[in-house]
Amino acid sequence: MLTEEQIYGIYVPVVTPFNAAGEIDLESYQRYVNNIIKNSIHGLVVNGTTGESPTVNIQELQTLVNTSRELLKSSSIPLVIGTGTNDTASTVARTELAANSGADAVLVVVPYYSRPSQQGIIEHFRKAAEVGIPVIAYDIPGRTGVGMSVDTARTILDMNNVVGLKDCSGSPLLVTELSRLGSKPVLCGDDLHFFDMLGCGAAGGMLASANVHTAKFLGIYEQFRAGQIEEARAAFDRLIPLMKLLFKESNPAPIKWLLSAYGEIASDTLRLPMTSISSGLQEELGAYLAGSNQLAAI
């Protein structure tokens, strides 16, 4: 079970590979996740936004949990499963599945589409936390339509079994205030704000971009924690062009395209309503890929 003390460093939210028929491609998933965990990441996140969680049914979620648990059996890397939906009962059912299948924690997002009140958000998390498995709360108002206030975040973080927060609020303001007040650990979920949020008290990052150049993101975190601030900033700045490309269109479409181009997964297939990236972004990412290959050859 995940503890507060284990919420630090780089957590990688992985994609869910699909074949041309739209079914989960377990062969690609196993190969790709094995390559990710070889980097000694600090946490693996399955079925989050990057994993297209709204389109993954509960039977498929069971398969992903079982497969991931098997891949991590000889590792100390914690397994975090995305179980949040816009329906509290469904969220509780998925959270129970994760708990009963050996996950170390769950990631529960603020309910999307419904735009509940702050009290509704609090009660949603209270029900999820009552399952008993450690919960990482997930604030991403750009996708959910409503975000946590500081007071709401503090109330949720004070709950038993809630061990931390993934902050995708769009700025360092929330983590700054929570850090000042001495809250449980916060992981940055806004990739482009990662360096700034480390400076504001974030314990690390849950970063979709870390699917690519995973070791470089780990290096930035280690340099920052070692006090090598300028070196960390320079390394982070070198990754900014890539991060901007990866979020130029909706995540995880650009990441899936690049992982497919690298041969990490067999296809960049997404489930509707998500569609593949535009031809223009394909050209830009192709140019990035060619440039990075040229640098690697020098």
JODASUL-V293274 format. One record per helix or strand of 3 or more residues. SS is the DSSP state (H for helix, E for strand). FROM is the first residue (numbers start at 0). LEN is the number of residues. If there is no record, write none. Layout:
SS_FROM_LEN + SS_FROM_LEN
This chain:
H_3_3 + E_8_5 + H_25_12 + E_42_4 + H_48_3 + H_52_3 + H_57_14 + E_77_5 + H_87_13 + E_104_5 + H_117_12 + E_134_5 + H_140_4 + H_149_8 + E_161_6 + H_172_8 + E_185_3 + H_190_9 + E_203_3 + H_207_4 + H_213_12 + H_228_18 + H_252_10 + H_278_19
